[in-house]
């Protein structure tokens, strides 16, 4: 943030005085004839036509230069009703117009995720569903509706197509899982963990909806301002290894291709575009954590610095854009399922090298000479005891479920009371049904077992949680299945050639 002088290092001049165009005596810097209506980068004035051409070019070039979106592709576009989503909706409508130059050739369908169940006013949810979906329908786009609480359901309902005859009863109710979702977020002691967990759940339900509807490509309306804030906050939250998948134009998540066509555009440019076209922006109800978080502090820092130094966001964004993952398969789709059984009632798109919560590559396989290993040793030494005790938990149906705990070395200290009748030494069930994925209700497993199959960022979320049994059943089953595989592998490794 400084300029180098041949003789000495001088401080960069602060751009505190912006260009005043209110009097109407400033002309556009590009065409030089029309009156300026928009000021970018403090002193760059543009007329309405030149700004719109500049804005649309940035959007179209982001898609065109990637050469990833082809004619006839079916794309699911996630929308929230905000400024960036509204601008993306309008840009797609203009791009698909037959009279426009270089018409877009793919087929977009929209998806709205209702998050009102975790907001302060859940009753406003149906009203905003009606408003946002009607706005999309008015531009002749189909839109599906799902809810955030579906991430807690063992067998989520597929998204529902919004029609003019839409009624609240058309959407399947899962009131019990709404309460479970609220308990899950409230169980996180810090605001940072709540926001991070909500982001992971939101992305999970979007990707699951795409899989259910048969879409392989998803558009997100992330702009460069949001991505710059995410770069700093994600590093602070221990997700630095995932930056390439969080900010790049294309990323994979559970075999779904995720794209960010608005990534080159600043947030203030989006606001100008929305204002010039007179578009309606809706702030849909969502979870509003109380207190400050790492993300809110990063946002305040970046946006505050951007006012004085207009190159702040482009610099942070371009720097983060150059980062690549060290994992060779980070850009490839993940494995097909956890258990590989197509007839099973539950399959997930992760493997033993993927996080059971967020689906990203596990970044915890570091050597002893690493900061992660030092952190784990410190945590173990700070524990009052080296092992846990056998715990009994009462489920919703009144039955008592016993589950085994593990010591620091990962060995079982007790046997479960719900073990099968086979000989434990035979390795049939590995000492219990901790990883069962059948029709029986999954057991609540130990916190240390779940943590073993999470990335570093998700481990931080887990440590902030008071009750781990509030986690989605999918996560518990995934961790239980992977743990069972690990135990079975240990039992048979001496017999392998």
Secondary structure, DSSP 8 states (H G I E B T S, - for coil): -EEE-SSSEEE-----S----TTS--B-TTTSSSB--EEETTTEEE-HHHHHHHHHHHHHHHHHHHT---TT-EEEEEE-SSHHHHHHHHHHHHHT-TTSSS---SEEEEEEEE-GGGSS-GGGHHHHHHHHHHHHHHTT--EEEEEGGGGGSTT----EE--TT--GGGS---HHHHHHHHHHHHTBSSHHHHHHHHHHHHHHHHHHHHHHHT-SEEE----HHHHHHHHHHHHHTT-GGGHHHHHSSEEEETTEEEE-TTTTS-HHHHHHHHHHHT-----------SS--HHHHHHHHHHHHHHH-TTHHHHHHHHHHT---S-TTTTS---S-SS--TTSS---S--TTB-TTT--B------SSSHHHHHHHHHHHHSS-SS---EEEE-TTS-EEEE--B-TTS-B-S--TT--SS-GGGTSSSSS-TT--SSS------HHHHHHTS-HHHHHHHHTBS-GGGS-HHHHHHHHHHHHHHHHHHHHGGG--
